[in-house]
């Protein structure tokens, strides 16, 4: 599911505090605008995934014009996709079948190499995720 919610950003000390007025208790912060937006996307996604999982009512997003803010704050729209968020954050193990040469298998087993761990590490490196 895709959603868009307004979030209120307020600079306080060296952080941008973020609140999402339509989602009770949905607050976060970031040390930069980019980090605050990233954290807002994560907080909103978590809030909505929990509501979806518990068959709770998902509040409608407010219109930007209806949001009252202080002079030291601003509003930004945050888009989230709970389906994509779940996919990216699902750490359940899945079984994959793969083929390697017999000689390589023998050497790896003799060295006590954990095949799953090695494959995960190699995939992360290949995808620039580390």
C-alpha angles and dihedrals in degrees: 000000000000123000138174121204132176115241127196116226120199125179111227121170103319097332138082107228113208129201128179106209095196094055112061113229094009105138135142141147143215137201091231136022091257093050092045091053090048091050091046090053090050094047093048092047092051092047093049095043089053091049091048092048091051096043090241125158112271108220119233116248117255122241112256091235091059096057116099114210137176120251091256093055138073136195125234129180115240120201122205136179110202092192091056091041091055091048093051095045101040105112096179112133117244126195118245127185116217140168129229131168115277093237091054091049091051093050093046093049091048089052090050094240117174102229096200094049092046093050092048091050092048093048092050090049093047091049094045091241096136 
